[in-house]
Amino acid sequence: MSVNIRFRILGYAFLAAFIVAVSVLLPMGTLTVPPNDFLLIAWNHGQQLLQSGMVDLTYPYPLWTQVLLLPFVLGSPELGAQLWFVCSLLLLSWSIILLMQFLNWPLRLPLVVFTSLFVAAFGPVFTTLWLGQLNFVPLLSLTLVLLSLKSKSWWMA
């Protein structure tokens, strides 16, 4: 794959992230995500892990999430919530572009814009982004597995 195509794919991924972000934030009338749910999901348990060095076994989510979200609890809760929102947007947009490649759809600007708007309008995607949940990590993992299985290189599968 040439460098020009890679830059085009990267540009489309950032465009998809921007479209989804605008579609989520503008109807809410804000440019920031409130850290309320981030405090429940990551902040309190991450701070406990940082201070005691032990994982909370009563944590209702998979234990790898505490380790994954650990870098996001090093700053303030507001900063962590915003950074996790940006990371979730990038995971989602990268998954959109990779799934378009998996389905052999042409990577053209109108199709990327339409697909991103369609994904952003889907209620569970909006809720997942707004609440700061972790659904996009398994989505990207599944997308990478699909692409590796589709590849012609045996070592990628």
Kinemage of the C-alpha trace (Angstrom):
@kinemage 1
@onewidth
@group {chain A} dominant
@subgroup {mainchain}
@vectorlist {calphas} color= white
{ca met a 1} P 0.000 0.000 0.000
{ca ser a 2} L 1.490 3.331 -1.035
{ca val a 3} L 2.086 6.238 1.321
{ca asn a 4} L -0.475 8.370 -0.534
{ca ile a 5} L -3.221 5.797 0.078
{ca arg a 6} L -2.260 5.493 3.747
{ca phe a 7} L -2.504 9.264 4.212
{ca arg a 8} L -5.875 9.273 2.462
{ca ile a 9} L -7.159 6.514 4.776
{ca leu a 10} L -5.827 8.391 7.817
{ca gly a 11} L -7.496 11.597 6.615
{ca tyr a 12} L -10.804 9.805 6.146
{ca ala a 13} L -10.533 8.308 9.649
{ca phe a 14} L -10.043 11.789 11.150
{ca leu a 15} L -12.909 13.130 9.037
{ca ala a 16} L -15.167 10.337 10.265
{ca ala a 17} L -14.163 11.100 13.877
{ca phe a 18} L -14.922 14.784 13.373
{ca ile a 19} L -18.332 14.071 11.828
{ca val a 20} L -19.291 11.725 14.665
{ca ala a 21} L -18.061 14.234 17.275
{ca val a 22} L -20.082 17.071 15.777
{ca ser a 23} L -23.128 14.822 15.465
{ca val a 24} L -22.890 13.884 19.159
{ca leu a 25} L -21.871 17.190 20.732
{ca leu a 26} L -23.934 19.740 18.796
{ca pro a 27} L -27.376 18.352 19.715
{ca met a 28} L -26.298 18.397 23.367
{ca gly a 29} L -25.355 22.089 23.093
{ca thr a 30} L -21.874 21.578 24.515
{ca leu a 31} L -18.332 20.974 23.385
{ca thr a 32} L -17.360 18.920 26.419
{ca val a 33} L -18.462 15.598 27.820
{ca pro a 34} L -19.487 15.658 31.489
{ca pro a 35} L -17.194 13.480 33.633
{ca asn a 36} L -20.018 12.010 35.747
{ca asp a 37} L -20.040 8.539 34.190
{ca phe a 38} L -16.280 8.616 33.708
{ca leu a 39} L -15.960 9.058 37.470
{ca leu a 40} L -18.009 5.900 38.047
{ca ile a 41} L -16.400 3.777 35.357
{ca ala a 42} L -12.754 4.785 35.530
{ca trp a 43} L -11.772 7.568 37.893
{ca asn a 44} L -12.626 6.175 41.324
{ca his a 45} L -11.326 2.675 40.607
{ca gly a 46} L -8.274 3.979 38.758
{ca gln a 47} L -7.334 6.227 41.653
{ca gln a 48} L -7.710 3.280 44.009
{ca leu a 49} L -5.414 1.218 41.774
{ca leu a 50} L -2.846 4.027 41.707
{ca gln a 51} L -2.901 4.542 45.464
{ca ser a 52} L -3.087 0.978 46.735
{ca gly a 53} L -1.567 -0.924 43.812
{ca met a 54} L -4.406 -3.443 43.956
{ca val a 55} L -7.252 -4.071 41.531
{ca asp a 56} L -10.751 -3.725 42.968
{ca leu a 57} L -12.292 -7.197 42.603
{ca thr a 58} L -15.817 -5.795 43.062
{ca tyr a 59} L -15.413 -3.705 39.891
{ca pro a 60} L -18.439 -4.496 37.689
{ca tyr a 61} L -16.538 -4.377 34.375
{ca pro a 62} L -13.775 -6.673 33.112
{ca leu a 63} L -10.588 -6.133 35.090
{ca trp a 64} L -8.552 -5.184 31.992
{ca thr a 65} L -10.591 -1.974 31.782
{ca gln a 66} L -8.995 -0.646 34.960
{ca val a 67} L -5.562 -1.084 33.426
{ca leu a 68} L -6.667 0.288 30.035
{ca leu a 69} L -8.136 3.440 31.582
{ca leu a 70} L -5.240 3.999 33.981
{ca pro a 71} L -3.537 6.677 31.814
{ca phe a 72} L -6.805 8.630 31.741
{ca val a 73} L -6.980 8.968 35.525
{ca leu a 74} L -3.576 10.603 35.914
{ca gly a 75} L -5.013 14.095 35.380
{ca ser a 76} L -8.278 15.652 36.444
{ca pro a 77} L -11.606 13.846 35.913
{ca glu a 78} L -12.623 16.449 33.299
{ca leu a 79} L -9.396 15.986 31.328
{ca gly a 80} L -9.670 12.199 31.544
{ca ala a 81} L -13.270 12.236 30.290
{ca gln a 82} L -12.352 14.452 27.316
{ca leu a 83} L -9.307 12.351 26.395
{ca trp a 84} L -11.314 9.126 26.613
{ca phe a 85} L -13.998 10.713 24.389
{ca val a 86} L -11.361 11.576 21.767
{ca cys a 87} L -9.870 8.078 21.968
{ca ser a 88} L -13.327 6.524 21.598
{ca leu a 89} L -13.951 8.693 18.534
{ca leu a 90} L -10.690 7.579 16.965
{ca leu a 91} L -11.391 3.905 17.722
{ca leu a 92} L -14.857 4.200 16.180
{ca ser a 93} L -13.689 6.091 13.089
{ca trp a 94} L -10.840 3.660 12.516
{ca ser a 95} L -13.327 0.788 12.778
{ca ile a 96} L -15.609 2.488 10.237
{ca ile a 97} L -12.787 2.854 7.717
{ca leu a 98} L -11.485 -0.681 8.283
{ca leu a 99} L -14.973 -2.184 7.916
{ca met a 100} L -15.440 -0.241 4.682
{ca gln a 101} L -12.201 -1.782 3.435
{ca phe a 102} L -13.304 -5.218 4.629
{ca leu a 103} L -16.551 -4.889 2.652
{ca asn a 104} L -14.590 -3.681 -0.401
{ca trp a 105} L -16.439 -0.368 -0.429
{ca pro a 106} L -14.614 2.411 -2.235
{ca leu a 107} L -13.059 4.965 0.101
{ca arg a 108} L -14.605 8.079 -1.373
{ca leu a 109} L -15.475 11.242 0.478
{ca pro a 110} L -19.295 11.129 0.055
{ca leu a 111} L -19.453 7.494 1.184
{ca val a 112} L -17.261 8.141 4.242
{ca val a 113} L -19.376 11.176 5.198
{ca phe a 114} L -22.671 9.313 4.754
{ca thr a 115} L -21.462 6.239 6.646
{ca ser a 116} L -20.124 8.352 9.524
{ca leu a 117} L -23.391 10.288 9.795
{ca phe a 118} L -25.362 7.055 9.710
{ca val a 119} L -23.230 5.541 12.477
{ca ala a 120} L -23.444 8.712 14.603
{ca ala a 121} L -27.241 8.799 14.307
{ca phe a 122} L -27.527 5.284 15.717
{ca gly a 123} L -28.732 5.581 19.332
{ca pro a 124} L -26.412 3.084 21.050
{ca val a 125} L -23.358 4.690 19.426
{ca phe a 126} L -24.447 8.089 20.726
{ca thr a 127} L -25.027 6.700 24.221
{ca thr a 128} L -21.725 4.833 24.257
{ca leu a 129} L -19.816 7.976 23.297
{ca trp a 130} L -21.691 10.200 25.731
{ca leu a 131} L -21.332 7.857 28.696
{ca gly a 132} L -17.713 6.966 27.964
{ca gln a 133} L -18.193 3.229 27.765
{ca leu a 134} L -15.634 0.756 26.435
{ca asn a 135} L -17.547 -0.819 23.544
{ca phe a 136} L -15.222 0.535 20.859
{ca val a 137} L -12.165 -1.380 22.096
{ca pro a 138} L -13.754 -4.791 21.305
{ca leu a 139} L -15.206 -3.346 18.078
{ca leu a 140} L -11.761 -2.381 16.833
{ca ser a 141} L -10.358 -5.739 17.955
{ca leu a 142} L -13.060 -7.592 16.041
{ca thr a 143} L -12.452 -5.422 12.978
{ca leu a 144} L -8.724 -6.173 13.051
{ca val a 145} L -9.437 -9.897 13.401
{ca leu a 146} L -11.784 -9.773 10.388
{ca leu a 147} L -9.182 -7.982 8.298
{ca ser a 148} L -6.445 -10.400 9.301
{ca leu a 149} L -8.650 -13.370 8.381
{ca lys a 150} L -9.415 -11.784 5.024
{ca ser a 151} L -5.750 -11.075 4.263
{ca lys a 152} L -3.861 -13.370 1.967
{ca ser a 153} L -0.909 -13.665 4.350
{ca trp a 154} L -1.166 -16.746 6.525
{ca trp a 155} L 0.816 -15.184 9.373
{ca met a 156} L -1.698 -12.329 9.755
{ca ala a 157} L -4.476 -14.797 10.632
